[in-house]
Amino acid sequence: MDILITGILLGATYSLLAMGLTLQYGVARIMNLANGEMLVAGAFGAFWVFTAQSVNPMLALLFVVPAAFLLNAAIYRWLLLPLVRRAKNRGQLEVDSILATFGMSFAMVGLMRWAFGGEFFNYSFLATPFELFGSPFGLNRIVAALAAAAICALVWWGLHATRTGMALRAVAVDPRSAGLVAIDVKTMNTLAFALGGAITAAGGTILSTFLTLDASIGVLFTMKALIIVIMGGVGDVRGAVVAAVILGLAETFVASVIDPGLTLAAAYLLFVLVLLFRPQGLFGRRAS
C-alpha cells in the first residue's frame, strides 16, 4: 500500500511534465528537448518566491505560469516558426525541431547556471507527515499531487469543453483539414506550444516542493517525459496521465524493493517493452 500510494503521488506530478510535451508534440509537431529545462526554470521561480519573498511556493504558479506561457510563445514565433515554414514534411520538421531545441536546452542550462549557480537547491515546505491508510506520507507530496490533479482536470476540461480546445484537437488530428474549416493553424500551434511550456513550468513549481534539483537536471525530466508520451500515445492527454502514474509506480517499486539507483533503468525497460509490444502507445491507434 505504501508503494502504491507513493507511486500514485509521484505519477500525478509527472503527469504535468508529460502533458506539456504531449501538447507541444501532439499538436504543434515540435519535439521539444528543452522541456526539462522549462521545468527547472519553474522550480527556480518557486524557490526564489519561497526563500527570498517568504511566500507560499504554490502562489508562484500565479506568475510562473503566465511568464512561461509568454516565453514559450515567443520561442515558437521567433525560433521554431521559421523551421515550420521551411519544412517540406513532418519528418523534416521533427529533425529540425529536435536539433533546435537540443541546442536551446544547453543555452537555458547556461543561463540558469549564470543566474542561480550550479549548486543543488531545495527548501522545506509542508515537510510534515500526514497519515493515509495507516501510514505516514509527506504532506508536501500530497498537496503537490492534488495541485497536479487539479491542473490536469482543468486542461482536460479546456480541451474537451471549449471551442479553442476543439480547435487544438482538430489540428492535432490533421492540420490541413483543420485549416479548411477556418481554424487558424498557426495560432493554434503557437497556443499549444506556449500552453505546453506553461504546464511544464507548473510541474516544476510543484515538484520543487519535495525534490532536490539543480540547473542541469532538466535532461533527466525530458527523458522521462519522452518515455511517458510514447508510452501513453503521442497527442493523447489521457494516455499521458495514465502512463505517468505507471512510471511513478514502477520507479517507486524499484526504489523500495530493489535499489534506488535502478529507477531510471526501470523507466527505460518500460519504454522498450512498449516499443516492442505496443509502439502506438497505451491509447494510441495503430497506423493503417
N, C-alpha and C positions, 0 to 999 in steps of 0.2 A: 504494500500500500504506500509506503514511503517513496519507493522508486516511481510508482505510478503518478502520485501527486506532484512530486518534484519534476518529473518529466513533462507533465502537462503544463506546469507553471513556466518551465523554460521554453517549451514549444510555443506557448502563447506569445511570448515576447519575440521569438524567432519569426513568427508569422508576419510581423510588420516589415522586417527586413526582406522577406521573400515577396510580400505583396507589392512593395515598392518596385522591385526588379521585374515582377510579373507585368505591371502596368507599363514599364519602360520598354520591355522587350516584346510583350504580347501585343501592345497597341502601337507604339512608336517604332518598333523593329530595331531598337538600339540595345545591343548587348553591352550594358554599362559595367565595365570592370572597375570603375571608381565608386561603385555602390557602397562598399565598405567604408571608404574614406568619408562619405557623406554621413554615415552612421557615427563615425568617430567625431566628426565636426559637431553633430547634435549632442553627443556626450560631453564634449568640451563646453558647449553652451550651458548645459545643466550644471556642470562642475563649477563654472565661473559664477553662475547665479547663486549657487548654494554657499560657496566659500567666500566670495567677495561681497555679495549683497545680503547674505543670510536669509535667502528667500527659498521657500519650498521648491525643490527642483522640478516638480510636476508643473509648476507655473511657468517654467522655462519653455514649455510647449507653446505658450501664447506668443512668444517671439521667435523661437527656433523654427517652428513650422512655417510661418509666413516668410521668414528670411530664406529658408531652404527652398521654398516654392519659387521665390523670385530669382534666386541664384540659379536653380536648375532651368528655369525658363530662359534666362539669359544664356546659359551654356548651350541649350538646344538651338536657340535662334542664331547665335554668333559662331558656334563651333561645329555643331552637328548638322544644321540645316543645309549648309553648302555640300556636305557629304551626301545628304539625301537627294539633293537636286542633281548631282553628277552621277549617282549610282544608276547603272543600267538595269540592275535586277536586285532582288533581295539578297542574294548571296554576296554580291559586291558590297552592299550596304553593311551587312553584318561584319565582313572582314574589315572594312574601313572604320566602322564604329568601334570594333574591338581594339584596333591599333590606336585610335584617337583617345579612347577612354583609358586604355592602359597607360599611355603617357600622362594623361590627366591625373591618374591616381598617384604617380610619382610626384607630380607638381604639388598636389594637395598635401601629401605627406611632408614635403619640404616646407611648405607654408605653415603647416601646423607645428612642425618642429621648431621653426623660427619663432612662431608666436607663443607657444606654450612649453617648449623644451622637449627633450626626448625621454623624460622620466615617466614611470608608471604613475597613474593618478587614480584615486578613489576617494570616497567620502562616506561618512556614516549617516545613513538616512533610514529611519524606522528599523534599525537593526535590533529588533526585539523579537522574541519568539511568540508565535501565535499558534494555538493548538487546533489542528484539524484531524478528525477521526482518531483522536487519542495520541497524536504525535505532534511535536513542535516543528514549525516551519518559520522561516524568516518573514516577518510582516512586510518587509520591502519587496520580496519576491511576489507575495500575494497581491499587493497593491499594483505592482508592475504588470502582473498577468491580467488583472481586472481592467487596468487602463488600456492595455493592448487589445483586449477583447472588445472594449467599447469603441476603440478606433476602427477595428476590423468591421464591427457591426455598422458603424457609420459609413464606411467606404462601401460595404455591400449594399446598404440602402441607397447610397448615391448612384451606384452603377445600375441598380435594377428598378428604381422608383422615380428617376428623373429623366427628362429628355436629354440632358447632357450625358448622363450615364448610358442611355440607349445609343447615343451617337458614338461614344467611345467603344462600346461593344460592337457596333456595326463596323467601325474602322478596323477593329481587331480581327474581324472575320474576313473582310475584303475591302481594302482601301479604295480600289477603283469603283466598285459598286456603290460604296458609301458616297463617293463624290457625285455619282449620277443622281442621287436623291437629295441634292442640295446640302450635303454635310461638308463643312469646311475642314478637309482632312488635315491641312497644315496646322490649323488652330487646335484641332483635337489631338494631334501628335504632340504639339507643344504642351498642351494641358496634361496629357498622360505622363510625359517625361517629368514635368515640374511636380505633378502630384505624387509620382513615384518617389522622387527625391525627397519631398516633404515627409512622406510616410516613413521612409528610411531614417531620416533625421529624427523623427519622433521616436522610432525604435531605439536609436542611440541614446536619446534622453532617458528613456525608460530603463534600458539596460545598465546605464551608468549608476543607477541607484543601488545595484548589488554586485556589479562586476568591476574588476580592476582592468583598466585599459591604458594604452599608450598610443602615440601618434602613428605608429607603423603597424598596428594590429588589424587595420581595416581589410587587408588582403585575406585574412582568415575568415572574416564575415562575408566577404564577397564569394569565397568558395562555398561557404555554407548556403548562401542564397542561391547560387547556381545549382547546387545539389537539390535544394528544396523545389526550385522552379521546374527542373527537369523531372523530378520525381512526381510532382503534382500535376504536371501537364502545362506546357507553355501557354500563357494567357488565361489560365483558369484560376481565378481568385480562390474559389472553394478548394481546389486541389492544393494551392499553396498553403492554406491554413492547415489542412489535414496532414500534408507532408511535413510541415514544420513541427506539428505535435509528434509525429512518428520519429522525426530526428531527435527531438528533445527527449523522448522516451528511450531511444537507442543510446544516446550519449549518457543519460543518467544511469541506465542499466550497466553499461560497460564500466563507467567510472566507479559504481558502487560494488559491483560483483567481481570485476576482473582487475582493471588498472586505469586510473585517471588519464595516464599518458596515451591510452589507446582510443580515446573518444573520437579523434579525427579519423583514425583508421576505420572505426565503425561507420562513420558517416560516408566514407568513400566506398566501403563494402556495400552499403545500401544503394549507393549511386550506381555501382557496377551491376548489381543484381537487377535494378530497374532497367538499365540499358540493355541487359541481356534478355530479360523476360517480358518487359513491358516498356519498350522505348518511347511510346507515345505518352507515358505517364499514367498515374492512377486514374485520372479523369479525362485524359486526352482521347481523341478519336484516332484510330488507325487510318493512315493515309490510304486512299483507294487507288 
